[in-house]
């Protein structure tokens, strides 16, 4: 989403963003649907946490930790 946005500047400052109409419709639907928006925000949060956390454990490692 938003990979193909074009920015129009005025006096070298961003003024408008142009995006494909289908992307506009998808964003409009996302923002108007509470459950979809909540899911999307959860997804973004998970991606953010994953990018900051380098100490990941495999499922097998976690199972071993809890089996002791």
N, C-alpha and C positions, 0 to 999 in steps of 0.2 A: 504494500500500500504506500502510495506517495513516492514511488520510485521515479516517476516520470514528470514530476512537477517542474514547471518552468517559473522562474521568478522574474518579474518585471521591476526594474528599479527606476526611481525618479531622484535625480540629484545624488546618484550613487547610493541610495538607500532603498531597501526592499519596499515595494509599494503594493504589488499584487502577486498572487500565486495562481497559476493556471494549471489545471489538471484535467485529465481525461474525464469525460462525462460519466463513464461507468464507475470510475473511482469516486467521483462526487456522490453518485447514488449510493455506493457502498458505505461511504463515510456518513452520509445522511441517515441511512438505515441503522448503522452502528450507534450513532449518537441519539437516535430516537427510540432505541430498544434497550431498556434498562438491563436486561439479562445479557444481551450481547455485549454491551459496554462493560459490564462487570466482568464477563469472561475475558474480554480483550485486555482490560486493566490487570487482571490476574496473570494473563500470559506475559504482559510486559514486565510485571514485577518478577516473575519467575526468570525471565531472560536476563533481567538486571542482576538478580542474585547469582545466577549461574555465571555471569561474566565476571563477577567480583570474587567468587569463591573458587579457588584453585584446588582445594582439598576435597575432591569428590571421592566417594566410596562406591564400589560396585555393590549390587544387591547381595552377592555371596558374602562379601566382607561384612556387611551390616548384619546378615543372618548369623554369621559366626560370632560377632560381638554380642548379640543378644542371646545366643544359645549357651553361653558360659554361665 
